[in-house]
């Protein structure tokens, strides 16, 4: 703690970034002995810890000291998955009102609303809807409770969303509550889950140049058809990221098939960046013909293969597959995130090894060849 004070006082520029991420200790336990009056120049603050009811006044006083007018980026996440007691909505509402008063210059705001359990969520919504940040550019709003419970059905943050027309990037992954059609007239990036994709009006989708969607379940033809319909509503889309939940399917069957990949990519004629998982059965030649630079999360072959016993053998196998791509004039950079198993691990288990390989096309001997530029090994 003395080190914190030393960097936050005197004639030095002062502490500008302050992150606390500890679900096991409360806010007062972590920093109760620090003189927060010296934190006057913070720009970026993250707080993920417990605010106990017994010490709520002290927590609010500490929060006020950390969240001052110099702050431009705040991540407040009091939705704790661990066994910490949930913060009652009335106390969380007090924290929100205080932030609204002391942080007028926020540009980025991430908020994790704790599960209200048996309590009404109305106090939180009232406090949230009274907040205005004139410079807000990025918003991440997360509701930690069940959406179909009485409290979940009370969620109504429409006015809060309407209060921030300057937002260009929105993360909205936890509730089906529809976003007002006249909110976010300048939205350019939207991140959500497949389940809640319809929360954003189609008219707002047409504004987007970047779209991130996470699949909780493995993709199928219905999923791909629905996604294709959404992508076709974005004529100016330049960046598309399709994520999969870590354990949504058996490891050998992660990712898009050739048909699924091409179905989606053809719906994005202006795309210049794509991040996705592809099936080990995909024909890479067809995939790379459509894009110039692509990071891929690539799933390894079945563990029955002998190369799975040697990670470096797996790497060489993937390199060999890409040699046929050296004639594609559009291809410049390839990044592969390769997951592999040791031979004694069952295929349904997560891999104990993965590596990231980076390749670049270089001009050699009058032709183009793949050259490995980086290899990161994570065991």
C-alpha positions as CSV (number, residue, x, y, z in Angstrom):
1,X,0.0,0.0,0.0
2,X,2.9,2.4,0.7
3,X,4.0,1.8,-2.9
4,X,0.6,2.9,-4.1
5,X,0.7,6.1,-2.1
6,X,4.3,6.8,-3.3
7,X,3.1,6.7,-6.9
8,X,-0.1,8.7,-6.3
9,X,1.3,11.8,-4.5
10,X,4.0,14.4,-4.7
11,X,5.1,16.2,-7.8
12,X,4.9,13.0,-10.0
13,X,2.2,12.7,-12.7
14,X,0.3,10.5,-10.2
15,X,-1.5,7.2,-10.6
16,X,-3.7,7.1,-13.7
17,X,-4.8,3.4,-13.9
18,X,-6.2,1.6,-10.9
19,X,-7.6,-2.0,-11.2
20,X,-9.0,-4.1,-8.4
21,X,-10.2,-7.6,-9.3
22,X,-10.7,-9.8,-6.2
23,X,-14.0,-11.7,-5.5
24,X,-12.6,-13.1,-2.3
25,X,-12.1,-9.9,-0.3
26,X,-14.3,-6.9,0.2
27,X,-13.4,-3.3,-0.9
28,X,-12.6,-2.2,2.6
29,X,-10.5,-5.3,3.3
30,X,-8.5,-4.7,0.2
31,X,-7.9,-0.9,0.5
32,X,-9.3,0.2,3.8
33,X,-6.0,1.6,5.0
34,X,-5.2,3.6,1.9
35,X,-5.7,7.4,1.9
36,X,-7.8,7.7,-1.2
37,X,-7.6,11.5,-1.1
38,X,-4.3,11.2,-3.1
39,X,-6.1,9.6,-6.0
40,X,-7.0,12.7,-7.9
41,X,-5.7,12.0,-11.4
42,X,-7.1,8.6,-12.2
43,X,-8.2,8.0,-15.8
44,X,-9.0,4.3,-15.8
45,X,-10.5,2.4,-12.9
46,X,-11.8,-1.2,-12.6
47,X,-13.5,-2.4,-9.5
48,X,-14.6,-6.1,-9.1
49,X,-15.0,-7.0,-5.5
50,X,-17.6,-7.3,-2.7
51,X,-19.3,-4.2,-1.2
52,X,-20.6,-5.7,2.1
53,X,-23.8,-4.3,3.5
54,X,-22.2,-3.8,6.9
55,X,-19.6,-1.4,5.5
56,X,-21.6,0.1,2.7
57,X,-21.0,3.7,3.9
58,X,-17.3,3.2,3.9
59,X,-17.5,1.5,0.5
60,X,-19.4,4.5,-1.0
61,X,-16.9,7.0,0.5
62,X,-14.0,5.0,-1.0
63,X,-15.8,4.7,-4.3
64,X,-16.3,8.5,-4.4
65,X,-12.6,9.1,-3.8
66,X,-11.6,6.7,-6.7
67,X,-14.3,7.9,-9.1
68,X,-13.6,11.6,-9.6
69,X,-13.9,14.1,-12.5
70,X,-10.6,13.0,-14.0
71,X,-12.0,9.5,-14.7
72,X,-12.7,8.7,-18.4
73,X,-12.9,4.8,-18.1
74,X,-14.8,2.9,-15.4
75,X,-15.5,-0.8,-15.1
76,X,-17.7,-1.5,-12.1
77,X,-18.7,-5.1,-11.8
78,X,-20.4,-6.1,-8.6
79,X,-21.9,-9.2,-10.1
80,X,-19.8,-11.8,-8.3
81,X,-20.1,-15.5,-9.4
82,X,-18.5,-16.7,-6.2
83,X,-20.2,-17.0,-2.8
84,X,-20.1,-13.4,-1.8
85,X,-23.4,-12.1,-0.6
86,X,-25.2,-10.1,-3.4
87,X,-25.4,-6.3,-2.9
88,X,-29.0,-5.2,-2.4
89,X,-30.4,-3.1,-5.2
90,X,-30.9,0.0,-2.9
91,X,-27.2,0.1,-2.1
92,X,-26.2,-0.5,-5.7
93,X,-28.5,2.3,-6.7
94,X,-26.7,4.6,-4.2
95,X,-23.4,3.7,-5.9
96,X,-24.8,4.5,-9.3
97,X,-26.2,7.9,-8.3
98,X,-22.8,8.8,-6.8
99,X,-21.0,7.8,-10.0
100,X,-23.4,9.9,-12.0
101,X,-22.5,12.9,-9.9
102,X,-18.8,12.5,-9.6
103,X,-17.8,11.2,-13.1
104,X,-19.1,13.6,-15.7
105,X,-16.3,12.9,-18.1
106,X,-16.7,9.1,-18.7
107,X,-15.9,8.0,-22.2
108,X,-16.0,4.2,-21.5
109,X,-18.4,2.7,-19.0
110,X,-18.8,-1.0,-18.2
111,X,-21.4,-1.9,-15.5
112,X,-22.2,-5.4,-14.1
113,X,-25.5,-5.2,-12.2
114,X,-25.6,-7.8,-9.4
115,X,-28.4,-10.4,-9.1
116,X,-31.1,-8.8,-7.0
117,X,-32.3,-12.2,-5.9
118,X,-35.7,-11.8,-4.1
119,X,-35.5,-8.0,-4.2
120,X,-37.0,-5.6,-6.7
121,X,-34.7,-4.2,-9.3
122,X,-36.6,-0.9,-9.6
123,X,-34.2,1.2,-7.4
124,X,-31.3,0.3,-9.8
125,X,-33.3,1.1,-12.9
126,X,-34.4,4.5,-11.4
127,X,-30.8,5.4,-10.6
128,X,-29.5,4.1,-13.9
129,X,-32.1,6.1,-15.9
130,X,-31.1,9.3,-14.2
131,X,-27.4,9.1,-15.3
132,X,-26.0,11.1,-18.2
133,X,-22.4,11.0,-19.5
134,X,-22.2,13.5,-22.4
135,X,-18.9,12.1,-23.8
136,X,-19.7,8.4,-23.5
137,X,-18.4,6.4,-26.5
138,X,-18.3,2.8,-25.2
139,X,-21.0,1.1,-23.1
140,X,-21.0,-2.5,-21.7
141,X,-24.1,-3.2,-19.6
142,X,-24.5,-6.6,-18.0
143,X,-27.4,-7.9,-15.8
144,X,-26.4,-10.7,-13.4
145,X,-29.8,-12.0,-12.6
146,X,-32.2,-14.4,-14.5
147,X,-34.0,-12.5,-17.2
148,X,-37.3,-14.4,-16.7
149,X,-37.7,-13.9,-13.0
150,X,-40.0,-11.1,-11.6
151,X,-36.9,-8.9,-11.1
152,X,-35.6,-9.7,-14.5
153,X,-38.9,-8.7,-16.1
154,X,-38.7,-5.4,-14.3
155,X,-35.5,-4.4,-16.1
156,X,-36.2,-1.1,-17.9
157,X,-33.1,0.9,-18.7
158,X,-34.5,2.5,-21.9
159,X,-34.0,6.1,-20.7
160,X,-30.4,5.3,-19.7
161,X,-29.7,4.1,-23.3
162,X,-31.5,7.1,-24.8
163,X,-29.5,9.4,-22.6
164,X,-26.3,8.4,-24.5
165,X,-26.7,9.1,-28.2
166,X,-22.9,9.5,-28.5
167,X,-22.2,5.8,-28.0
168,X,-20.4,4.2,-30.9
169,X,-19.6,0.8,-29.4
170,X,-22.1,-1.3,-27.4
171,X,-21.7,-4.7,-25.6
172,X,-25.1,-6.2,-24.7
173,X,-24.9,-9.8,-23.8
174,X,-27.2,-10.6,-20.8
175,X,-30.8,-9.6,-21.5
176,X,-33.4,-9.8,-24.2
177,X,-34.8,-6.4,-23.4
178,X,-35.2,-4.6,-26.7
179,X,-33.1,-1.5,-27.3
180,X,-35.2,1.5,-28.4
181,X,-35.0,2.1,-32.1
182,X,-34.1,5.7,-31.7
183,X,-31.1,5.0,-29.3
184,X,-27.5,5.0,-30.5
185,X,-27.8,6.9,-33.8
186,X,-24.0,6.7,-34.2
187,X,-23.5,3.1,-33.3
188,X,-20.6,1.4,-35.2
189,X,-19.8,-1.7,-33.2
190,X,-22.1,-4.2,-31.5
191,X,-21.2,-7.2,-29.3
192,X,-23.8,-9.7,-28.2
193,X,-24.7,-13.4,-27.9
194,X,-26.7,-15.3,-30.6
195,X,-29.6,-15.6,-28.1
196,X,-29.9,-11.8,-27.7
197,X,-29.1,-10.8,-31.2
198,X,-32.7,-9.5,-31.8
199,X,-32.4,-6.9,-29.0
200,X,-30.9,-4.5,-31.4
201,X,-33.4,-3.1,-34.0
202,X,-32.6,-4.0,-37.7
203,X,-32.4,-0.3,-38.5
204,X,-29.5,0.1,-36.1
205,X,-27.8,-3.0,-37.5
206,X,-27.5,-1.1,-40.8
207,X,-25.2,1.4,-39.1
208,X,-22.6,-1.1,-38.0
209,X,-19.2,-1.6,-39.4
210,X,-18.1,-4.1,-36.7
211,X,-20.1,-7.1,-35.3
212,X,-19.1,-9.6,-32.6
213,X,-21.5,-12.5,-31.7
214,X,-20.9,-15.4,-29.3
215,X,-22.5,-18.8,-29.8
216,X,-23.3,-20.6,-26.5
217,X,-24.2,-23.7,-28.5
218,X,-22.6,-25.3,-31.5
219,X,-23.5,-23.9,-34.8
220,X,-26.0,-25.6,-37.1
221,X,-27.8,-24.7,-40.3
222,X,-30.5,-22.8,-38.4
223,X,-27.9,-20.7,-36.5
224,X,-26.0,-20.0,-39.7
225,X,-29.2,-19.1,-41.6
226,X,-30.2,-16.7,-38.8
227,X,-26.8,-15.1,-38.7
228,X,-26.7,-14.7,-42.5
229,X,-30.0,-12.8,-42.3
230,X,-28.5,-10.5,-39.7
231,X,-25.3,-10.0,-41.7
232,X,-27.3,-9.1,-44.8
233,X,-28.7,-6.2,-42.8
234,X,-25.2,-4.6,-42.5
235,X,-24.2,-3.3,-45.9
236,X,-21.1,-1.6,-44.4
237,X,-19.8,-4.4,-42.3
238,X,-16.0,-4.5,-42.3
239,X,-15.2,-6.6,-39.2
240,X,-17.0,-9.8,-38.1
241,X,-16.0,-11.9,-35.1
242,X,-17.9,-15.2,-34.4
243,X,-17.0,-16.7,-31.0
244,X,-17.9,-20.1,-29.6
245,X,-18.4,-20.9,-25.9
246,X,-15.4,-22.9,-24.7
247,X,-17.3,-26.1,-24.0
248,X,-20.2,-25.9,-26.5
249,X,-19.4,-29.2,-28.3
250,X,-17.0,-32.0,-28.5
251,X,-13.5,-30.7,-29.2
252,X,-13.2,-32.5,-32.5
253,X,-16.3,-30.8,-34.0
254,X,-15.8,-27.2,-33.1
255,X,-16.2,-24.6,-35.8
256,X,-17.9,-23.8,-39.1
257,X,-18.1,-26.3,-41.9
258,X,-17.2,-25.2,-45.5
259,X,-20.9,-24.6,-46.3
260,X,-21.5,-22.6,-43.1
261,X,-18.3,-20.5,-43.6
262,X,-19.0,-19.6,-47.2
263,X,-22.7,-19.0,-46.4
264,X,-21.7,-16.3,-43.9
265,X,-18.7,-14.8,-45.7
266,X,-20.7,-14.3,-48.9
267,X,-23.2,-12.2,-46.9
268,X,-20.4,-9.7,-46.1
269,X,-19.0,-8.4,-49.4
270,X,-17.1,-5.5,-47.8
271,X,-15.5,-7.6,-45.0
272,X,-11.8,-7.0,-44.4
273,X,-11.4,-8.7,-41.0
274,X,-12.9,-12.1,-39.8
275,X,-12.3,-14.0,-36.7
276,X,-13.9,-17.4,-36.2
277,X,-13.5,-21.1,-35.5
278,X,-13.4,-23.4,-38.5
279,X,-13.9,-27.1,-38.7
280,X,-10.8,-29.3,-39.3
281,X,-12.7,-30.6,-42.3
282,X,-12.8,-27.2,-44.1
283,X,-10.9,-26.7,-47.3
284,X,-8.6,-23.9,-46.5
285,X,-8.1,-23.0,-50.2
286,X,-11.8,-22.0,-50.5
287,X,-11.7,-20.0,-47.3
288,X,-8.6,-18.0,-48.0
289,X,-9.8,-17.1,-51.5
290,X,-12.3,-14.7,-49.9
291,X,-10.2,-12.7,-47.5
292,X,-6.9,-11.0,-47.4
293,X,-6.0,-11.2,-43.6
294,X,-7.7,-13.5,-41.1
295,X,-7.0,-14.8,-37.6
296,X,-8.4,-18.3,-37.2
297,X,-9.0,-20.4,-34.2
298,X,-8.3,-23.8,-35.8
299,X,-9.3,-27.1,-34.1
300,X,-6.8,-30.0,-34.4
301,X,-7.6,-33.4,-36.0
302,X,-8.8,-36.4,-34.0
303,X,-6.4,-37.6,-31.3
304,X,-6.1,-40.9,-33.1
305,X,-3.5,-39.4,-35.3
306,X,0.2,-40.0,-34.2
307,X,1.0,-36.4,-34.7
308,X,-1.1,-35.6,-31.6
309,X,1.6,-37.1,-29.5
310,X,4.1,-34.4,-30.5
311,X,2.9,-30.8,-30.6
312,X,5.6,-29.9,-33.1
313,X,4.4,-32.6,-35.4
314,X,1.0,-31.0,-35.3
315,X,2.5,-27.6,-36.2
316,X,4.3,-29.1,-39.2
317,X,1.0,-30.8,-40.3
318,X,-0.8,-27.5,-40.3
319,X,2.1,-25.8,-42.2
320,X,2.0,-28.5,-44.8
321,X,-1.7,-27.9,-45.3
322,X,-1.1,-24.2,-46.1
323,X,1.7,-24.7,-48.6
324,X,-1.0,-24.9,-51.4
325,X,-2.0,-21.3,-50.5
326,X,1.1,-19.6,-51.7
327,X,-0.4,-18.7,-55.0
328,X,-3.2,-16.7,-53.5
329,X,-2.3,-13.1,-54.3
330,X,-4.8,-11.7,-51.8
331,X,-3.3,-13.6,-48.8
332,X,-0.9,-11.7,-46.7
333,X,-1.0,-12.9,-43.0
334,X,-2.3,-16.1,-41.4
335,X,-2.7,-16.7,-37.6
336,X,-3.6,-20.1,-36.4
337,X,-4.6,-20.9,-32.8
338,X,-4.1,-24.7,-32.8
339,X,-5.4,-26.9,-30.0
340,X,-3.9,-30.3,-29.5
341,X,-4.1,-33.3,-27.3
342,X,-1.6,-35.7,-25.9
343,X,-2.4,-39.3,-26.9
344,X,-3.6,-40.4,-23.5
345,X,-6.3,-37.7,-23.2
346,X,-9.9,-38.4,-24.3
347,X,-11.2,-36.3,-27.2
348,X,-14.0,-34.9,-25.1
349,X,-11.6,-33.3,-22.7
350,X,-10.1,-29.8,-23.2
351,X,-6.7,-29.8,-24.7
352,X,-3.6,-29.6,-22.4
353,X,-1.6,-27.8,-25.1
354,X,-2.2,-25.1,-27.6
355,X,0.1,-22.9,-29.7
356,X,-0.3,-19.8,-31.8
357,X,1.5,-19.7,-35.1
358,X,1.9,-16.7,-37.3
359,X,2.8,-17.0,-41.0
360,X,3.5,-14.3,-43.6
361,X,3.7,-14.5,-47.3
362,X,7.1,-13.3,-48.5
363,X,8.6,-12.9,-52.0
364,X,11.3,-15.5,-52.6
365,X,13.0,-16.7,-55.8
366,X,10.4,-15.0,-58.0
367,X,7.5,-16.5,-56.1
368,X,5.5,-16.3,-52.9
369,X,6.2,-18.6,-49.9
370,X,4.9,-19.0,-46.4
371,X,7.3,-18.0,-43.7
372,X,6.7,-18.6,-40.0
373,X,7.1,-15.3,-38.2
374,X,6.1,-16.3,-34.6
375,X,5.3,-19.3,-32.5
376,X,3.9,-19.1,-29.0
377,X,3.6,-22.3,-27.0
378,X,1.2,-22.5,-24.2
379,X,1.3,-25.8,-22.2
